[in-house]
Amino acid sequence: MKLKLISILALLLCSAAIAKGQAPTHVPLMDDTWRLIAQKKYVKNAQYKMVPSFPQRLQDMGDKLIELSGYIIPLKAEMEYTNFMLAVVPYDQCAYCGQGDIPSMIEVYAKRAVGASDRPVRIRGRLVLNKTGDKRSEIFLMDAEVIK
């Protein structure tokens, strides 16, 4: 009887340790704007270069102030950032880390430094779409600031 009880207790402790080691679930942030961003496609231009193509509704939002909630994905190992990526999933659930599909991300240039956080933030900034197909990001949020 003691052996069974000890075995069950050991099994429960191992299960708890395994569950604790898994990536935490995140707050779903996919709103209408993120859905539009996710509809970005690639088309071949006249010079046979693959360039991004954005849905018309997203193009209509170009150069206007928008608000997005997302998770900060740092571009440098620092504690505060003026330039970072904003994603719908947190860093520990990023596709580049071996889990899930490639998340929608935009590059953010903030007016003031934003502190590191593993929690979602709400950002307001001017939406800029890069249709050139160069090596920069395709979607930017410029002059951005955190909304409290």
Sequence and secondary structure as in RCSB ss.txt:
>XXXX:A:sequence
MKLKLISILALLLCSAAIAKGQAPTHVPLMDDTWRLIAQKKYVKNAQYKMVPSFPQRLQDMGDKLIELSGYIIPL
KAEMEYTNFMLAVVPYDQCAYCGQGDIPSMIEVYAKRAVGASDRPVRIRGRLVLNKTGDKRSEIFLMDAEVIK
>XXXX:A:secstr
 HHHHHHHHHHHHHHHHHHHHS         HHHHHHHT EEEE TTS EEEE  HHHHHTTTSEEEEEEEEEES
SS SEEEEEEEESS GGG GGGTSSS   EEEEEEEEEEE  SS EEEEEEEEE  S SSS SEEEEEEEE  
